Amino acid sequence: MKIMSQYLSELKTKLVGKLPGYRFMDKGPNVFAIVKDNQVKAIVKDQGDYVIVTISGKDYKYDKWYTKPEHLATVLINYFSQQ
């Protein structure tokens, strides 16, 4: 398997330990899943200039130039902390 993209690697590092009960499963070099209770809660994909976060079938597109890994981590932590 190829090495995970730099952006996703940094993002995962910022999420680990911040979301109790959630796990992060690599699905490929440019994709990982956020899992809780053996259910996929989100898919995070690196698509070049953008990161796509899919939650409940809806895609949320983030421009990597404007949305640094730490910013997206904060968004995801806030969202999943309220679930």
Beta strands, then each sheet from edge to edge (+ up, - down):
strand 1: 22-28
strand 2: 31-36
strand 3: 39-47
strand 4: 50-55
strand 5: 58-63
sheet 1: 1+ 2- 3+ 4- 5+
end
